[in-house]
Amino acid sequence: MLGGEMQTRVVDTDTLKRSVSKEVERRKGELVGLSLKIHSNPELGFQEEKASAWLTEYLEKNGFRVERGICDLPTAFRATYGSGRPAIAFLAAYDALPGLGHACGHNIIAASAVGAGVAARLAVEQAGGSVAVIGTPAEELHGGKAFMVERGGFDDLDAAMLVHPGVRNSAFANSLACIGLDVEFFGRAAHAAARPDEGINALDAMLLSFNAINALRQHLRGKARIHGIITNGGEAANVIPAYSAGSFLVRAEDDVYLDEIRMKVLSCFQAASQATGARFQYKWAEVRYAALKTNTVLAKLFAENIKLLGRPVHRPSANKGLGSTDMGNVSVVVPAIHPSIAIAPQEVLAHSPQFAAAACSGGGHEGLFDAARAMAMTAVDLLTQPQALEKVVAEFRRQR
């Protein structure tokens, strides 16, 4: 709930920013240790037992009140320092990718959130209010934050931040609304040479669906995306496939257009079913990623702070590099930003072995430190300048 009673005291913002930055500097070794432990022990979504334990133990030792297993998710947590409002949150992600480990750098996200939280204690002690580090499992594939939003995990906050490692420094991010779709076709097996007329080819139905989707793409808006894979296409070349299955993602720039595309995508599969005679069955994903609503006032505060650390800030193209993130779901219920921090050259691709290597490199460590500093400094702005927070909240209310 935004707009609760605020507690602020008059302090010197610039002096406090220097103090929180020095606090991160003082804890460099500890933060690198956390990051490298998580990187060396990759855990998939909802299985991040070690990472969650290491992070919460560190926060507890540094005076945070820790609640584990929040929102009925065993590896989620909320660690709070101070009390009352303003209430500023740093979000930690710590799940890995199947087969690639931390090729998205979530070890850096986790360690930088913890570093920001511990440094921002100084701001709470001088200015009042509270800061929280919220552990959010399963960003990859499962959308853990979406579950947490539904279960009240981000209630009673005034702002939320998460910095993602990347190849550019940016305070502004865009993302697409997204939902997954699992599809099955059920046909009839037959000998592919002797009696093909007796069969119903479930694989043909899936292939026709792909062709229909390819035709549909021409008639979609520029930011929309549909992509998928065949997860089962048959067992033997001489048998008409009686079963096929596929997994798809549908993305759009907003929830309204996503719903429109969903119906068109379903029509592609329904048409293939009618054409082949294969029975069609589908299931939409339980979790839906919302489009990210970057709070531009908050993003500008972060941008100024990252510039103070000597990093140039890149303003991304509205049509380039668009993916989806469950941080979008958070941005619907609280003012939020999802900046990126450069840890590797621009030619390095996310979700690659090269990015996984960067996430435990010297460049990765420097990105961790600067992300923690910039988030803590942005928290100083919000905790010490009521007018800044008022502008953040006012923009959020206009966006809703």
DRENDO-1510 file (C-alpha; in Angstrom, 1 decimal, always signed):
<recs>
REC; n; res; u; v; w
REC; 1; MET; +0.0; +0.0; +0.0 .
REC; 2; LEU; +1.6; +3.3; -1.1 .
REC; 3; GLY; +1.3; +6.5; +0.7 .
REC; 4; GLY; +1.6; +5.4; +4.3 .
REC; 5; GLU; +2.9; +7.7; +7.0 .
REC; 6; MET; +6.5; +8.6; +6.2 .
REC; 7; GLN; +9.3; +9.0; +8.6 .
REC; 8; THR; +12.1; +11.3; +7.5 .
REC; 9; ARG; +14.8; +13.3; +9.2 .
REC; 10; VAL; +16.9; +16.1; +7.9 .
REC; 11; VAL; +20.3; +14.8; +6.8 .
REC; 12; ASP; +22.9; +15.7; +4.3 .
REC; 13; THR; +22.2; +13.5; +1.2 .
REC; 14; ASP; +25.6; +13.8; -0.5 .
REC; 15; THR; +27.5; +12.9; +2.7 .
REC; 16; LEU; +25.3; +10.0; +3.3 .
REC; 17; LYS; +25.8; +8.8; -0.3 .
REC; 18; ARG; +29.5; +8.8; +0.2 .
REC; 19; SER; +29.1; +6.8; +3.4 .
REC; 20; VAL; +27.0; +4.1; +1.8 .
REC; 21; SER; +29.4; +3.8; -1.1 .
REC; 22; LYS; +32.3; +3.4; +1.3 .
REC; 23; GLU; +30.4; +0.7; +3.2 .
REC; 24; VAL; +30.1; -1.3; +0.0 .
REC; 25; GLU; +33.8; -0.8; -0.6 .
REC; 26; ARG; +34.5; -2.1; +2.9 .
REC; 27; ARG; +32.6; -5.2; +2.2 .
REC; 28; LYS; +34.0; -6.1; -1.2 .
REC; 29; GLY; +35.6; -9.3; -0.1 .
REC; 30; GLU; +32.4; -10.6; +1.6 .
REC; 31; LEU; +30.2; -9.7; -1.4 .
REC; 32; VAL; +32.5; -11.4; -3.9 .
REC; 33; GLY; +32.6; -14.5; -1.6 .
REC; 34; LEU; +28.8; -14.7; -1.7 .
REC; 35; SER; +28.7; -14.2; -5.4 .
REC; 36; LEU; +31.3; -16.8; -6.2 .
REC; 37; LYS; +29.7; -19.4; -3.8 .
REC; 38; ILE; +26.4; -19.0; -5.6 .
REC; 39; HIS; +28.1; -19.1; -9.0 .
REC; 40; SER; +29.9; -22.3; -8.2 .
REC; 41; ASN; +26.8; -24.0; -6.9 .
REC; 42; PRO; +24.1; -23.3; -9.5 .
REC; 43; GLU; +20.6; -24.2; -8.5 .
REC; 44; LEU; +17.5; -24.3; -10.6 .
REC; 45; GLY; +14.3; -22.3; -9.9 .
REC; 46; PHE; +12.5; -23.2; -6.6 .
REC; 47; GLN; +15.5; -25.4; -5.7 .
REC; 48; GLU; +17.9; -22.6; -4.5 .
REC; 49; GLU; +18.3; -23.9; -1.0 .
REC; 50; LYS; +22.1; -23.1; -0.6 .
REC; 51; ALA; +21.8; -19.6; -2.2 .
REC; 52; SER; +18.9; -18.7; +0.0 .
REC; 53; ALA; +20.6; -20.0; +3.1 .
REC; 54; TRP; +23.9; -18.1; +2.4 .
REC; 55; LEU; +22.1; -14.8; +1.7 .
REC; 56; THR; +19.8; -14.9; +4.7 .
REC; 57; GLU; +22.6; -15.9; +7.1 .
REC; 58; TYR; +24.7; -13.0; +5.9 .
REC; 59; LEU; +21.8; -10.6; +6.3 .
REC; 60; GLU; +20.9; -11.9; +9.8 .
REC; 61; LYS; +24.5; -11.5; +10.9 .
REC; 62; ASN; +24.3; -7.8; +9.8 .
REC; 63; GLY; +21.2; -7.0; +11.8 .
REC; 64; PHE; +18.3; -7.7; +9.4 .
REC; 65; ARG; +15.1; -9.4; +10.6 .
REC; 66; VAL; +14.7; -12.4; +8.3 .
REC; 67; GLU; +11.5; -14.2; +7.3 .
REC; 68; ARG; +12.2; -17.4; +5.4 .
REC; 69; GLY; +9.8; -19.2; +3.1 .
REC; 70; ILE; +7.5; -16.2; +2.5 .
REC; 71; CYS; +4.6; -16.4; +0.1 .
REC; 72; ASP; +4.6; -20.2; +0.5 .
REC; 73; LEU; +7.9; -20.5; -1.5 .
REC; 74; PRO; +10.6; -22.3; +0.6 .
REC; 75; THR; +13.5; -20.5; -1.0 .
REC; 76; ALA; +11.9; -17.0; -0.9 .
REC; 77; PHE; +12.7; -14.6; +1.9 .
REC; 78; ARG; +12.3; -11.1; +3.2 .
REC; 79; ALA; +15.0; -9.4; +5.3 .
REC; 80; THR; +14.2; -6.0; +6.8 .
REC; 81; TYR; +16.2; -3.3; +8.6 .
REC; 82; GLY; +14.5; -0.4; +10.3 .
REC; 83; SER; +10.7; +0.1; +10.5 .
REC; 84; GLY; +8.0; +2.2; +9.0 .
REC; 85; ARG; +8.0; +4.3; +5.8 .
REC; 86; PRO; +9.5; +5.0; +3.4 .
REC; 87; ALA; +10.1; +1.3; +2.7 .
REC; 88; ILE; +12.6; +0.6; +0.0 .
REC; 89; ALA; +13.3; -2.9; -1.4 .
REC; 90; PHE; +16.3; -4.4; -3.2 .
REC; 91; LEU; +15.3; -7.6; -5.0 .
REC; 92; ALA; +17.6; -10.6; -5.2 .
REC; 93; ALA; +17.4; -13.4; -7.8 .
REC; 94; TYR; +19.6; -16.4; -7.5 .
REC; 95; ASP; +18.4; -19.2; -9.7 .
REC; 96; ALA; +20.5; -20.7; -12.5 .
REC; 97; LEU; +19.8; -21.9; -16.0 .
REC; 98; PRO; +19.6; -25.6; -16.9 .
REC; 99; GLY; +23.0; -26.7; -18.3 .
REC; 100; LEU; +24.5; -23.2; -18.3 .
REC; 101; GLY; +24.7; -22.3; -14.6 .
REC; 102; HIS; +24.7; -18.6; -13.9 .
REC; 103; ALA; +24.8; -17.6; -17.6 .
REC; 104; CYS; +22.4; -14.8; -16.7 .
REC; 105; GLY; +24.5; -13.5; -13.8 .
REC; 106; HIS; +21.9; -14.0; -11.0 .
REC; 107; ASN; +24.8; -14.5; -8.6 .
REC; 108; ILE; +25.6; -10.8; -9.2 .
REC; 109; ILE; +22.0; -9.8; -8.8 .
REC; 110; ALA; +21.8; -11.6; -5.4 .
REC; 111; ALA; +25.1; -10.3; -4.0 .
REC; 112; SER; +24.5; -6.7; -5.2 .
REC; 113; ALA; +21.0; -6.6; -3.6 .
REC; 114; VAL; +22.5; -7.8; -0.3 .
REC; 115; GLY; +25.4; -5.3; -0.6 .
REC; 116; ALA; +22.9; -2.5; -1.2 .
REC; 117; GLY; +20.8; -3.5; +1.7 .
REC; 118; VAL; +23.7; -3.7; +4.2 .
REC; 119; ALA; +25.1; -0.3; +3.0 .
REC; 120; ALA; +21.6; +1.3; +3.1 .
REC; 121; ARG; +21.4; +0.6; +6.8 .
REC; 122; LEU; +23.4; +3.7; +7.3 .
REC; 123; ALA; +20.7; +5.7; +5.6 .
REC; 124; VAL; +17.9; +4.2; +7.7 .
REC; 125; GLU; +19.8; +4.9; +10.9 .
REC; 126; GLN; +20.2; +8.6; +10.0 .
REC; 127; ALA; +17.0; +9.3; +8.0 .
REC; 128; GLY; +14.4; +6.8; +9.3 .
REC; 129; GLY; +12.2; +4.4; +7.3 .
REC; 130; SER; +13.3; +0.9; +6.4 .
REC; 131; VAL; +15.0; -1.1; +3.7 .
REC; 132; ALA; +14.4; -4.7; +2.7 .
REC; 133; VAL; +16.2; -7.4; +0.7 .
REC; 134; ILE; +13.6; -9.6; -0.8 .
REC; 135; GLY; +14.7; -13.0; -2.1 .
REC; 136; THR; +12.8; -13.9; -5.3 .
REC; 137; PRO; +13.3; -17.5; -6.6 .
REC; 138; ALA; +12.8; -18.9; -10.0 .
REC; 139; GLU; +13.0; -15.9; -12.3 .
REC; 140; GLU; +14.1; -18.2; -15.2 .
REC; 141; LEU; +11.2; -20.2; -16.7 .
REC; 142; HIS; +8.9; -20.1; -13.7 .
REC; 143; GLY; +8.2; -16.4; -12.8 .
REC; 144; GLY; +8.6; -16.7; -9.1 .
REC; 145; LYS; +7.9; -13.0; -8.5 .
REC; 146; ALA; +4.5; -13.4; -10.2 .
REC; 147; PHE; +3.5; -15.9; -7.5 .
REC; 148; MET; +4.9; -13.5; -4.8 .
REC; 149; VAL; +2.9; -10.6; -6.2 .
REC; 150; GLU; -0.3; -12.6; -6.0 .
REC; 151; ARG; +0.5; -13.6; -2.4 .
REC; 152; GLY; +1.3; -10.1; -1.2 .
REC; 153; GLY; +5.1; -10.4; -1.2 .
REC; 154; PHE; +5.6; -6.7; -2.2 .
REC; 155; ASP; +2.9; -5.1; -0.2 .
REC; 156; ASP; +3.8; -2.0; +2.0 .
REC; 157; LEU; +6.7; -1.0; -0.2 .
REC; 158; ASP; +7.3; +2.5; -1.7 .
REC; 159; ALA; +9.9; +1.4; -4.3 .
REC; 160; ALA; +11.7; -1.7; -5.5 .
REC; 161; MET; +15.0; -2.1; -7.4 .
REC; 162; LEU; +16.8; -5.0; -9.1 .
REC; 163; VAL; +20.0; -4.5; -11.2 .
REC; 164; HIS; +20.7; -7.1; -13.9 .
REC; 165; PRO; +24.2; -7.7; -15.2 .
REC; 166; GLY; +24.5; -7.1; -19.0 .
REC; 167; VAL; +26.8; -5.5; -21.6 .
REC; 168; ARG; +25.6; -1.9; -21.1 .
REC; 169; ASN; +24.9; +0.4; -18.3 .
REC; 170; SER; +21.3; +1.4; -18.4 .
REC; 171; ALA; +18.8; +2.8; -15.9 .
REC; 172; PHE; +15.8; +2.3; -18.2 .
REC; 173; ALA; +14.5; -1.1; -19.3 .
REC; 174; ASN; +11.6; -2.4; -21.4 .
REC; 175; SER; +10.1; -5.9; -21.4 .
REC; 176; LEU; +7.3; -7.7; -23.0 .
REC; 177; ALA; +4.3; -9.3; -21.5 .
REC; 178; CYS; +4.7; -13.1; -21.9 .
REC; 179; ILE; +2.8; -16.4; -21.4 .
REC; 180; GLY; +3.8; -20.0; -22.1 .
REC; 181; LEU; +1.7; -22.5; -24.0 .
REC; 182; ASP; +2.0; -26.3; -24.1 .
REC; 183; VAL; +0.4; -28.1; -27.0 .
REC; 184; GLU; -0.3; -31.7; -27.7 .
REC; 185; PHE; -1.8; -33.5; -30.8 .
REC; 186; PHE; -3.2; -37.0; -30.6 .
REC; 187; GLY; -3.5; -38.9; -33.9 .
REC; 188; ARG; -3.4; -42.6; -34.8 .
REC; 189; ALA; -0.4; -44.8; -35.4 .
REC; 190; ALA; -0.1; -46.8; -38.6 .
REC; 191; HIS; +2.7; -48.3; -40.8 .
REC; 192; ALA; +4.1; -45.4; -42.8 .
REC; 193; ALA; +4.6; -47.4; -45.9 .
REC; 194; ALA; +2.1; -50.3; -45.8 .
REC; 195; ARG; -1.0; -48.5; -44.5 .
REC; 196; PRO; -0.5; -44.7; -44.2 .
REC; 197; ASP; -4.1; -44.2; -45.1 .
REC; 198; GLU; -5.1; -45.7; -41.8 .
REC; 199; GLY; -3.0; -43.2; -39.8 .
REC; 200; ILE; -3.6; -39.7; -38.4 .
REC; 201; ASN; -0.3; -37.9; -38.4 .
REC; 202; ALA; +0.1; -35.9; -35.2 .
REC; 203; LEU; +3.5; -34.5; -36.3 .
REC; 204; ASP; +1.9; -33.1; -39.5 .
REC; 205; ALA; -0.5; -31.3; -37.3 .
REC; 206; MET; +2.3; -29.7; -35.3 .
REC; 207; LEU; +4.2; -28.8; -38.5 .
REC; 208; LEU; +1.1; -27.2; -40.0 .
REC; 209; SER; +0.7; -25.2; -36.8 .
REC; 210; PHE; +4.3; -23.9; -37.1 .
REC; 211; ASN; +3.6; -22.8; -40.7 .
REC; 212; ALA; +0.4; -21.1; -39.7 .
REC; 213; ILE; +2.2; -19.2; -36.9 .
REC; 214; ASN; +4.9; -18.2; -39.4 .
REC; 215; ALA; +2.1; -16.7; -41.6 .
REC; 216; LEU; +0.6; -15.0; -38.6 .
REC; 217; ARG; +3.9; -13.2; -37.8 .
REC; 218; GLN; +3.5; -10.9; -40.8 .
REC; 219; HIS; +0.4; -9.5; -39.3 .
REC; 220; LEU; +1.6; -8.8; -35.8 .
REC; 221; ARG; +2.9; -5.5; -34.4 .
REC; 222; GLY; +6.7; -5.1; -34.4 .
REC; 223; LYS; +7.3; -6.0; -30.7 .
REC; 224; ALA; +5.2; -9.1; -30.7 .
REC; 225; ARG; +7.0; -12.5; -30.6 .
REC; 226; ILE; +5.9; -16.1; -30.9 .
REC; 227; HIS; +8.5; -18.9; -30.7 .
REC; 228; GLY; +8.4; -22.5; -29.8 .
REC; 229; ILE; +10.0; -26.0; -30.1 .
REC; 230; ILE; +8.7; -29.5; -30.8 .
REC; 231; THR; +9.3; -31.6; -27.7 .
REC; 232; ASN; +7.9; -34.8; -29.1 .
REC; 233; GLY; +7.7; -35.6; -32.8 .
REC; 234; GLY; +7.3; -39.4; -33.0 .
REC; 235; GLU; +9.2; -42.6; -32.2 .
REC; 236; ALA; +10.2; -44.1; -35.6 .
REC; 237; ALA; +10.4; -43.0; -39.2 .
REC; 238; ASN; +8.3; -45.9; -40.4 .
REC; 239; VAL; +5.4; -45.2; -38.0 .
REC; 240; ILE; +2.9; -42.5; -38.5 .
REC; 241; PRO; +3.3; -40.4; -35.3 .
REC; 242; ALA; +0.3; -40.8; -33.1 .
REC; 243; TYR; +1.5; -38.1; -30.7 .
REC; 244; SER; +3.3; -34.8; -30.9 .
REC; 245; ALA; +4.0; -32.1; -28.4 .
REC; 246; GLY; +5.4; -28.6; -28.4 .
REC; 247; SER; +6.2; -25.7; -26.1 .
REC; 248; PHE; +5.7; -22.1; -27.1 .
REC; 249; LEU; +6.0; -18.6; -25.7 .
REC; 250; VAL; +3.8; -15.7; -26.8 .
REC; 251; ARG; +4.9; -12.1; -26.1 .
REC; 252; ALA; +3.5; -8.7; -26.7 .
REC; 253; GLU; +4.1; -5.1; -25.6 .
REC; 254; ASP; +1.1; -5.0; -23.2 .
REC; 255; ASP; -1.4; -7.4; -21.7 .
REC; 256; VAL; -4.3; -6.3; -23.9 .
REC; 257; TYR; -2.5; -7.1; -27.1 .
REC; 258; LEU; -1.1; -10.3; -25.6 .
REC; 259; ASP; -4.7; -11.6; -25.1 .
REC; 260; GLU; -5.5; -10.7; -28.7 .
REC; 261; ILE; -2.5; -12.7; -30.0 .
REC; 262; ARG; -3.3; -15.6; -27.8 .
REC; 263; MET; -6.6; -16.2; -29.5 .
REC; 264; LYS; -4.9; -16.0; -33.0 .
REC; 265; VAL; -2.2; -18.4; -31.9 .
REC; 266; LEU; -4.8; -20.9; -30.7 .
REC; 267; SER; -6.6; -20.6; -34.1 .
REC; 268; CYS; -3.4; -21.8; -35.8 .
REC; 269; PHE; -3.5; -25.0; -33.8 .
REC; 270; GLN; -7.2; -25.5; -34.1 .
REC; 271; ALA; -6.9; -25.1; -37.9 .
REC; 272; ALA; -4.1; -27.8; -38.0 .
REC; 273; SER; -6.3; -30.1; -36.0 .
REC; 274; GLN; -9.2; -29.7; -38.4 .
REC; 275; ALA; -6.9; -30.2; -41.4 .
REC; 276; THR; -5.3; -33.4; -40.2 .
REC; 277; GLY; -8.0; -34.9; -37.9 .
REC; 278; ALA; -5.6; -35.0; -34.9 .
REC; 279; ARG; -7.1; -34.1; -31.6 .
REC; 280; PHE; -5.8; -30.9; -30.1 .
REC; 281; GLN; -5.1; -30.2; -26.4 .
REC; 282; TYR; -3.4; -27.2; -24.9 .
REC; 283; LYS; -2.6; -25.6; -21.6 .
REC; 284; TRP; -1.6; -22.0; -20.9 .
REC; 285; ALA; +1.1; -21.5; -18.3 .
REC; 286; GLU; +0.0; -20.8; -14.8 .
REC; 287; VAL; +2.3; -17.8; -14.6 .
REC; 288; ARG; +2.0; -14.7; -16.9 .
REC; 289; TYR; +4.8; -12.2; -17.1 .
REC; 290; ALA; +3.5; -8.6; -17.1 .
REC; 291; ALA; +5.2; -5.9; -19.3 .
REC; 292; LEU; +7.6; -3.9; -17.3 .
REC; 293; LYS; +6.5; -0.4; -16.2 .
REC; 294; THR; +9.8; +1.4; -15.5 .
REC; 295; ASN; +9.2; +4.3; -13.1 .
REC; 296; THR; +11.1; +7.0; -15.0 .
REC; 297; VAL; +11.5; +9.3; -12.0 .
REC; 298; LEU; +13.2; +6.4; -10.0 .
REC; 299; ALA; +15.2; +5.5; -13.1 .
REC; 300; LYS; +16.6; +9.0; -13.4 .
REC; 301; LEU; +17.7; +9.0; -9.8 .
REC; 302; PHE; +19.5; +5.7; -10.4 .
REC; 303; ALA; +21.0; +7.0; -13.6 .
REC; 304; GLU; +22.5; +10.1; -11.8 .
REC; 305; ASN; +24.0; +7.8; -9.1 .
REC; 306; ILE; +25.6; +5.4; -11.6 .
REC; 307; LYS; +27.1; +8.4; -13.4 .
REC; 308; LEU; +28.6; +9.5; -10.1 .
REC; 309; LEU; +30.4; +6.2; -10.1 .
REC; 310; GLY; +32.0; +7.0; -13.4 .
REC; 311; ARG; +29.8; +4.7; -15.6 .
REC; 312; PRO; +28.3; +6.2; -18.8 .
REC; 313; VAL; +24.6; +5.5; -19.1 .
REC; 314; HIS; +23.1; +4.0; -22.3 .
REC; 315; ARG; +19.5; +4.7; -23.2 .
REC; 316; PRO; +18.3; +1.5; -24.9 .
REC; 317; SER; +16.2; +1.5; -28.1 .
REC; 318; ALA; +12.5; +0.8; -27.4 .
REC; 319; ASN; +12.6; -2.0; -30.0 .
REC; 320; LYS; +15.9; -3.6; -29.2 .
REC; 321; GLY; +16.8; -6.3; -26.8 .
REC; 322; LEU; +13.3; -7.0; -25.5 .
REC; 323; GLY; +12.7; -10.0; -23.4 .
REC; 324; SER; +10.4; -10.7; -20.5 .
REC; 325; THR; +10.9; -10.7; -16.8 .
REC; 326; ASP; +8.8; -11.3; -13.7 .
REC; 327; MET; +10.0; -7.9; -12.5 .
REC; 328; GLY; +7.2; -6.6; -14.8 .
REC; 329; ASN; +4.7; -8.1; -12.3 .
REC; 330; VAL; +6.4; -6.3; -9.5 .
REC; 331; SER; +6.2; -3.0; -11.4 .
REC; 332; VAL; +2.4; -3.3; -11.6 .
REC; 333; VAL; +2.1; -3.1; -7.7 .
REC; 334; VAL; +5.0; -0.9; -6.7 .
REC; 335; PRO; +7.2; +1.7; -8.3 .
REC; 336; ALA; +10.1; -0.3; -9.8 .
REC; 337; ILE; +13.2; -0.2; -11.9 .
REC; 338; HIS; +15.2; -3.0; -13.5 .
REC; 339; PRO; +18.5; -1.3; -14.6 .
REC; 340; SER; +21.4; -3.2; -16.1 .
REC; 341; ILE; +25.1; -3.0; -15.3 .
REC; 342; ALA; +27.9; -3.8; -17.8 .
REC; 343; ILE; +30.1; -6.8; -16.8 .
REC; 344; ALA; +31.2; -7.9; -20.3 .
REC; 345; PRO; +31.9; -6.6; -23.8 .
REC; 346; GLN; +28.9; -5.9; -26.0 .
REC; 347; GLU; +29.5; -8.9; -28.3 .
REC; 348; VAL; +29.0; -11.3; -25.3 .
REC; 349; LEU; +25.5; -12.8; -25.4 .
REC; 350; ALA; +23.4; -13.4; -22.3 .
REC; 351; HIS; +22.6; -17.1; -21.6 .
REC; 352; SER; +25.9; -18.2; -23.0 .
REC; 353; PRO; +29.0; -19.9; -21.5 .
REC; 354; GLN; +30.9; -16.7; -22.1 .
REC; 355; PHE; +28.4; -14.7; -20.0 .
REC; 356; ALA; +28.6; -17.3; -17.2 .
REC; 357; ALA; +32.4; -16.8; -17.2 .
REC; 358; ALA; +32.0; -13.0; -17.0 .
REC; 359; ALA; +29.7; -13.4; -14.0 .
REC; 360; CYS; +32.6; -14.6; -11.9 .
REC; 361; SER; +35.3; -12.4; -13.5 .
REC; 362; GLY; +36.9; -9.2; -12.3 .
REC; 363; GLY; +34.4; -7.3; -14.5 .
REC; 364; GLY; +31.6; -9.1; -12.9 .
REC; 365; HIS; +32.8; -8.2; -9.4 .
REC; 366; GLU; +33.1; -4.5; -10.4 .
REC; 367; GLY; +29.6; -4.6; -11.8 .
REC; 368; LEU; +28.4; -6.1; -8.5 .
REC; 369; PHE; +30.0; -3.3; -6.4 .
REC; 370; ASP; +28.7; -0.5; -8.6 .
REC; 371; ALA; +25.2; -2.0; -8.7 .
REC; 372; ALA; +25.2; -2.2; -4.9 .
REC; 373; ARG; +26.5; +1.3; -4.6 .
REC; 374; ALA; +24.0; +2.8; -7.0 .
REC; 375; MET; +21.0; +1.1; -5.5 .
REC; 376; ALA; +22.1; +2.2; -2.0 .
REC; 377; MET; +22.6; +5.7; -3.2 .
REC; 378; THR; +19.2; +5.8; -4.8 .
REC; 379; ALA; +17.7; +4.6; -1.5 .
REC; 380; VAL; +19.4; +7.5; +0.1 .
REC; 381; ASP; +17.6; +9.8; -2.3 .
REC; 382; LEU; +14.3; +8.3; -1.4 .
REC; 383; LEU; +14.9; +8.2; +2.3 .
REC; 384; THR; +16.2; +11.7; +2.7 .
REC; 385; GLN; +14.2; +13.6; +0.1 .
REC; 386; PRO; +10.4; +13.3; +0.6 .
REC; 387; GLN; +9.8; +15.3; -2.6 .
REC; 388; ALA; +11.7; +12.8; -4.7 .
REC; 389; LEU; +9.6; +9.9; -3.3 .
REC; 390; GLU; +6.4; +11.9; -3.9 .
REC; 391; LYS; +7.3; +12.3; -7.6 .
REC; 392; VAL; +8.0; +8.5; -7.8 .
REC; 393; VAL; +4.7; +7.6; -6.3 .
REC; 394; ALA; +2.8; +10.2; -8.4 .
REC; 395; GLU; +4.2; +8.7; -11.6 .
REC; 396; PHE; +3.3; +5.2; -10.5 .
REC; 397; ARG; -0.3; +6.2; -9.8 .
REC; 398; ARG; -0.5; +7.8; -13.3 .
REC; 399; GLN; +0.7; +4.6; -14.9 .
REC; 400; ARG; -1.9; +2.4; -13.2 .
</recs>
